[in-house]
Amino acid sequence: MLPIRYVAGPSKVGDQPVIMVDGSFGAAPAHGLHLAHWPGNRTPKELRRDLSTEIAFAFLDLEEGRRSELSRGCEALALNHYDTDGICALLVLSRPDVARPHRALLHEIAACGDLFEVRSDRAFAVDMALQDLGRRWTGDRERLIEAALDLLAAMLADGEAEAQRWQEPLDQLRGDRAALEDALFDDLVYMDLGVWSATLTAPQSPPFDPGRHAFLGSGRHDRALLLGAGVAGTSARFVLGTRSFFDIVSRPASARPDLAALASLLNGLEGERADGHRWRHQPQKGATPELWFGTEHLPLYAEHAGQALGWSQLEPLEIKRHVLDAVRDAWVLPDDDDEADGDEDIFDV
């Protein structure tokens, strides 16, 4: 069995070939094996899948001779970041006898972590457990990976393991789903977008802020707009999902709207605010950036926006209109072939 190495970046991989699990390793080393769905991967075409965990199982499914051919000379399993899909993929490759009986569940857990899709409550609980371990860990990264593999194996073996510990996030998820059900929903499938508009009638209502695993949980949309109309104004989050970031093979990626341009437009309409609240956005090239109105600090991949959300003075319909315009502006249209070439009759069909 190959040892597991945590590497902080491409320069840390070294000259020896390794199996690079999940993550983005750039061009180093050219003679290693990629089993990853991150942008820039060189995963063999026969193994490409939506999730790195699915890719790892596809590698495991190969005949032994083909596996040996692809991994010839590789001296370690390398991971360059900590997340749920990466840990699931690593379990498949490092502890295949543990992983094989739980293949479907591991796919669900990986989708929950990387795509925010909730295919089962059990998968959500495992994802939350792995995320919680990563947040609390203060020691060596390779020891964290081993601890995560042990935790994942234990939760696969026992569906009730530490069930009470994960009851709170499950209750929060159910509350988030209920909040979405109470809102007006526009299912704009052709735009790969879901829009939820909530009316907040209580004078002290907090902003409309259901979690990512609720509004992206179905996997139906890669982006979501959440608008809450309250006494103090409008709360707003516009989230771009990871299906337009990862190397997804099951469906074409939607082009991403320009969040910087959209924020600039909305700030021009909003005007200066004494409280310092503005339309803000995260880096466009990130895995799942978002635009929101409020304070500056909103962590990447935040489940809820929380205290970062403020109240815009723009009407919900005006915000929605500009978001839809930004989405349309990003559309990549096919080449126009309505003009005839030479003697071609375009109406001869």
N, C-alpha and C positions, 0 to 999 in steps of 0.2 A: 504494500500500500504506500502511495506517495505521501511524503510529509506535506503539511500545510504551512504556507508562508503568507504573512501579511506584508504587502509592499505599498509604500506611500505614493508611488508614481512610476512612470515608465523608466526613469533613470535608475530606480531601485531594483528593477527586475534582474539586471545583470546580463551576462552573456550566455548563460546556460538556458537551454529551452525549458519552458514550464507550460503547464496547462493553465491558461488564464481564465478564471471563472468569473462570469459577470463583469461589470465594470468596463472602463475604457482604458486601454493600455497603449494607445498610439501605435507606433511602428515597432516597438521593442518587445521581445526580440522577433525578428522576421521568421525564425525557424521554430517558434513555439506553436501551440495550438490554442485558438480562441474557442471558448464555449460561452458565448455572451451575446446579448441582444442590444448592447449599448452602441451608440453611433460610432462609426469607424471600426467596428469589429471585422475580423476576417474569419468568422465561423464558416466551416465548410457548408456549401449550399445544401447538401443532403441533410444537414442537421438543423438548419435554421428554423426557429419557432418564435412565437411571440415573447416567451419568458425564458430566462436562463435556466430555470428549473426544468422546463420542457426540453430544452436543448440538452441538458445533462442526461435526462432519461433517454432521449434519442441516441445519444452517444452510447449509453449502456445497452441499448437494443441492438447495436451493431454486432456482427459476428466478431469473435475474438481477434481474428486476423486483421480485420479492418480497424478495430480499435488500436491494435498494436502499431499498425502502419501510421495512423494519424498522430499517435502520441509518442512515436519513437524518439528516444533520447530525453524525453521530458523528465525532469528531476523533482518537480514539486507541483502541488496545486496552489496557485497564487490568487489572492483576493486583495483588491486595493481599497475597499470601503466596506462598511458594515451596513447591511440592510437585510430585509426578510428574504427576498428572492435569492440573494447571494448565499445566504446561510442554507436555504433549502437546496439550492443547486450543489453546494458543497457537501451536504449530507448525502445526496444521491451518489456523488463520486467517491466520497471517503468511507461511507458506511452503506453500501448498496443493499446489504441484507436487511438493514433497518428500514430503508426507504421504500423498497419495492412493494411491500404489502400496503403502503399508504400513498400510492402514486396519485390517485385522484385528489385526495385531501391535500397533498403537497402542492399540486397545481392550484388548488383553491387558495392556499395560504400565500403562495407567491403572487397570485393575482391581487390578493388583498393588499399586499405590501407595495407592489410596484405600479399597479393600475388603479388602486383604490376600489376595486370591485369586491363586493361582499357576496360570495356564492353560498356561504353557510356561516352561521353564528360561530361554529367551532373554529373555522378558519380565521375569522376575525379575532377571536380570543387568543389564538396562537400568535397572530401577527402583533397584537397589542403586547403580549408577553415578551416577544423578542425585542420590540421597540423599547419597552420599559427597561429591559436588561441593558440595552445599549446606552440609554440615557443615564442610568445609575452607575455604570462601570467607570472606574477611574484608573485601572491598571493597564497592563500590557495588552496590546491589541490581539496578539495571537492567543493569549489566554482567554480573552473575551470570546474569540471565535470558538474555542473548544468548549467554553461554558455554554455558548448559544447552541452548539450542536448537541450537547448533553440535555439542555432544556427542551429543545425541539424533539429529540428522541423520546424523552419522558412524556411529553404531551401527546405525541402520536400513540404511544403505548397505552395511555390512560386518558380517555376523553374527559374525565372528571377531575384531572389533576389540578389542584389549586383552583377549583371552579369559582369559589367565592372571591378569590383575588381579582378575577376578571369580570365580576358581575357589574361593577360600576361602569366600565366602558361599554358593556353591552346595554345597560340601561340608558346610557347617554345616546347610543346609536338608535335605540328604539324611540327615544324622545326626539331626536333629530328627524327621523323618518316621519313621525307624527306631525312635526312642524311643517315639513314639506307637503304632506297630504292636506293640510289646512290652507295651503297657499294656492293661488291660481297658477296653473302649469301650462306653459306653451312648449309643446314637443316639436321642435324645429329640426326634425331628423335630417332634412336636406341640407341644413347648415351645420350638422354635427353639434347641435347646441340645445341645451335645455334651459328654459327661463322660468324661474319661480318668483312670483310677486306676492308678497304678504302684506296684508293690511293690519297694522298694529294700533289697536284702538285705545289701549290703556295709556293714561298720561305719562307714566314712567316706564313704558315698555322699553326693554333693551333692543338693540339692533337685531335684525333678522340674521341669524348666524348658525344655521345647521352645519354639521361637519362634512368633510370631504367624502368620507365613506358612505354617507347617506346620499348626497346629490350626485356622486359619480359611481355609486355602488352597483347600479344595474349594468354598467358597461355600455349603455346605449349611446351616450354622448361623450365626446372627448373634451367638451368645454361646457361651462355652466355659468349662468348669470343669476345672482340672487339679489332681489330688490325688496326692501322693507319700507313701506310708507307709514311713518309715525307722526306724532304731533310735532316733533322737533325737526322733521325733514325726512330724507331718504337715506337708508343705509344701502351699501352696494359692495358686492364682491363679484369679480369676473375672473374665473379660474380656467386656465388651459391645462388639460390633462396630459398624461405621459404618453398616450398613444401617438401623439404628434412629435414625440422626442425619440423614443426607442425605435429600434429597427423591427417594426411590426410586419408580419407576413400575411396575417389573416385578412387585412383590409387596408386600403390605401390611407396614408396619413393625410390629415387635413392641413392645409396651409395655415400658418399662424398669423393672426392679425397683429399689427404694429402697436404694441402696448404703449410705447413711448409717445407716439403720435396721438393716440387716443387720450392718454392722460393730459397731454398738452392742450388738446382741443377742449376737454372737459374743464380744465383749470381756467381756460380763457372765458368760458361761460360762467363758471362759478364765481370768479373774482377773488380778491384778497379776503382772507378770513382772519379775524383778530385772534382766534384760538389756535392758529397755525395748522389747522386741518386742511389737507389738500388731496387731490387725486394723485395716487402714487402707484408705482408698479415695480415688480421685481425683474431681474435681468431676462431679456427675451429668450436667450439661448439656454436657460435653465431647464431642468427636467419638467417642472410643472409650475410656471410662473403665474402670478395673478396681479390684477389691478384692483384697487380698492380706494374708498374715500375715508380718510382719517389720519392717524398719526403715522410717523415714519417707520416705527419698528414693527415688522411682521415677519417672524421667522420663516425661512423656506419650508415648504411642505406642511405648513400649519394646518392642523385639523380644523380648528376654529380660529377666526380672526380675533375674537375677544376684545380686549381693550384698544386694539389698533383701529377698530371701526368707529367712525364718527357719523355725523348727520349732514349730508349734502342738502343744499337748498334747491337743487335741480329736481324737477318732477320725474317720477319713475319712468313714464313713457318717453320723456326726452332722453334720459340715459339709455334706455333700451334702444331707441332709434339710432343713436350714435354707435352703440356697440354693434348692432346689426350692420350698419354701414361699414364699420371697420372689418367685420367678418367678410362681407361681400367684396371689399376692396382687396382682400387677400386671396380670393379665389383665383386659381390658375385655370384659365379657359383653354380648351383645345384649339388647335390652329383653325382659323376660318377658311373653309374650302368652298365658299359660295361663289367664287369667281371662276369662270371657265378659262382653261389653258388652251390657246390655239383654236383648234376645231372642236374642242370638247363641248358637248351639250350636257349641262349639269341637270337638265330636266329629263334626260333619257335614262329612266330607271326601270 
